[in-house]
Amino acid sequence: MGKKIYVGNLSYQVGDQDLAEVFGQFGTVESARIVTDRDSGRSKGFAFVEMATDEEAATAIEKLNGNTFEGRAMNVSEAKPMAPRENRGGGFGGGNRNNSRGGGFGGGRPRY
């Protein structure tokens, strides 16, 4: 399995295929995914690219980091593993039990 690459500071007009073509100059692109907003579907300006080998990924990072693509200087680096998310609560009176502010309905003020 190859290495996952983080690509930041992308123009909002860049698509998955555009990214695959740019990174394809340095090896086999397993996947190229622009991260989009869940509600609007618009690009968030960053993406993840997975290359077939670690060597291809290292070359792509070295050659593309700081290069201008679609008018913006890309930030290209090895992707870091996603940190585990905390239970954010929400809903009816949820929230963090260590916090006096609850989420949703029934939170916000301490009861007397």
C-alpha positions as CSV (number, residue, x, y, z in Angstrom):
1,M,0.0,0.0,0.0
2,G,1.2,3.5,-0.8
3,K,1.5,6.6,1.2
4,K,-1.3,9.2,1.7
5,I,-0.4,12.8,0.9
6,Y,-2.1,15.9,2.2
7,V,-2.5,18.8,-0.3
8,G,-3.5,22.1,1.0
9,N,-4.1,25.7,-0.2
10,L,-5.9,24.5,-3.3
11,S,-8.0,26.7,-5.6
12,Y,-11.7,25.9,-5.1
13,Q,-12.0,25.1,-8.8
14,V,-9.6,22.2,-8.7
15,G,-11.3,18.8,-9.1
16,D,-10.2,15.2,-8.3
17,Q,-9.2,14.6,-11.9
18,D,-7.0,17.7,-12.0
19,L,-5.2,16.6,-8.9
20,A,-4.7,13.1,-10.2
21,E,-3.2,14.4,-13.4
22,V,-0.7,16.7,-11.5
23,F,0.4,13.9,-9.2
24,G,0.4,11.3,-12.0
25,Q,3.6,12.9,-13.3
26,F,5.4,11.3,-10.4
27,G,3.9,7.8,-10.4
28,T,0.6,5.9,-10.0
29,V,-2.2,7.7,-8.3
30,E,-4.3,5.2,-6.3
31,S,-6.9,7.9,-5.4
32,A,-7.3,11.7,-5.4
33,R,-10.1,13.2,-3.3
34,I,-10.9,16.9,-2.8
35,V,-12.5,17.4,0.6
36,T,-15.9,19.0,0.2
37,D,-18.3,20.7,2.6
38,R,-21.0,18.2,3.6
39,D,-23.9,20.8,3.3
40,S,-22.9,22.8,0.2
41,G,-20.7,20.3,-1.7
42,R,-18.1,23.0,-2.3
43,S,-14.4,22.3,-2.0
44,K,-12.8,23.1,1.4
45,G,-9.5,23.9,-0.4
46,F,-7.6,20.7,0.6
47,A,-7.3,17.1,-0.6
48,F,-5.8,13.8,0.0
49,V,-3.9,11.9,-2.7
50,E,-2.7,8.3,-2.3
51,M,0.3,7.2,-4.4
52,A,1.1,3.5,-5.2
53,T,4.5,3.5,-3.5
54,D,6.3,5.4,-0.7
55,E,9.0,6.4,-3.2
56,E,6.5,7.9,-5.6
57,A,4.9,9.8,-2.8
58,A,8.2,11.2,-1.5
59,T,9.1,12.4,-5.0
60,A,5.7,14.1,-5.5
61,I,6.0,15.8,-2.1
62,E,9.5,17.0,-2.8
63,K,8.6,18.3,-6.3
64,L,5.2,19.8,-5.7
65,N,5.4,21.4,-2.3
66,G,5.3,25.1,-2.7
67,N,4.6,24.9,-6.5
68,T,1.9,27.1,-7.9
69,F,-1.2,25.3,-9.3
70,E,-4.2,27.2,-10.5
71,G,-2.8,30.4,-9.1
72,R,-2.1,29.1,-5.5
73,A,1.1,27.7,-3.9
74,M,0.2,24.2,-2.8
75,N,1.2,22.8,0.6
76,V,2.1,19.2,0.0
77,S,3.1,16.9,2.9
78,E,2.7,13.4,4.2
79,A,-0.8,13.0,5.6
80,K,-1.0,12.5,9.4
81,P,-3.3,9.9,10.9
82,M,-6.7,11.2,11.9
83,A,-6.9,11.9,15.6
84,P,-9.8,10.1,17.4
85,R,-12.8,12.4,17.8
86,E,-14.4,13.0,21.2
87,N,-18.1,12.4,21.7
88,R,-19.4,15.9,21.0
89,G,-22.7,15.3,22.6
90,G,-25.4,17.4,21.1
91,G,-29.0,16.3,21.0
92,F,-31.2,16.6,24.0
93,G,-29.2,17.7,27.0
94,G,-26.0,16.0,25.8
95,G,-22.6,17.6,25.8
96,N,-19.5,16.9,27.7
97,R,-20.2,15.8,31.3
98,N,-17.2,17.6,32.5
99,N,-18.5,20.8,31.1
100,S,-21.4,22.8,32.7
101,R,-22.7,23.8,29.2
102,G,-24.8,21.1,27.6
103,G,-25.7,20.7,24.0
104,G,-29.1,20.9,22.4
105,F,-32.1,21.3,24.6
106,G,-31.9,21.4,28.4
107,G,-28.3,22.6,28.7
108,G,-26.5,25.9,29.2
109,R,-27.2,26.9,32.8
110,P,-26.6,25.0,36.0
111,R,-29.7,24.0,37.9
112,Y,-30.3,25.2,41.4
